[in-house]
Amino acid sequence: MNVKTTEKISAGTVGRFVLLALALVNQALTITGHSPIPVDEEGVQQFISLAFTGVASLWAYWKDNKVTKKARTKGE
């Protein structure tokens, strides 16, 4: 018997689509000359710094960082 199952759409997928829609609306407003997110140069610099720190933190967290001697020992 062939039974097909359909997975539900995950919350992550919905979240990515919502963020994509917001980014597209923001881009359309910017192209038409509107300023949906008014920021100054200092704000941009702070955002870039925050984004860099956030990405570096997530990358370091995601990787399997074997720090302890026991973790670095193979075969145990």
N, C-alpha and C positions, 0 to 999 in steps of 0.2 A: 504494500500500500504506500503510495507516494503522498506524504503529507508535507505541505509547504507551510513554513512558519514565517511570519513577518515580524521583524524586530521593531520596537517602538523607536521613535526619534529621540535621541538622547538630549539631555538638558544642555550639554556642551555644544551640540549642533545648533540648537535654537539660539543659544547665546552668541555664537559666531555669526549667524545670519542677522541677528539684531544689531550687532556691532558693525557689520558690513553695511547694513541699511543706514545707520547713523553716519558712517563715514561717507557714503555716497551722497546723502542729503547735505552734509557739511561741505563736500567738494562742490556740489551744484550751487550752493549759496555763495561760496567763495568765488566761483567762476562768474556769477552774475553781479559781483561787486558788493555783496553784503558781507558783514563781518559777524558770523555766528558766534565766534569765540574770540572776543577782543582781548588781545594780550600785547604787552610791550616786549622790548628786546630782552629785558631782564627776566621776564616770565618765561620766554622761550628758552633761555639759557638754563634756568632752574628746571624746566621740564625735561630738557635733554639730559641734564645731570641726573635727575631722578630716574628717567627711563634707563640710562646706562647702568645705574646702581641696581635697579630692579632686575634687569636682564642678567647681569653678572651674578646676582644673588640666586636667582632661579636656576641658572646654569650650574652654579656650584652645588646647589641643593640637589639637583636632578642627577648629577653624575655620581657614580659609586666611588666616593672618596674613602679609600682605605687608609685610615690614619693610625690606628693602633697596631702594635706588633702582631697581635693575634689575628687581626683581619688581613694582614699582609702575608701571613704564613699560609702556604698552599698545602693541601692534603689533610687538613684537620677538619 
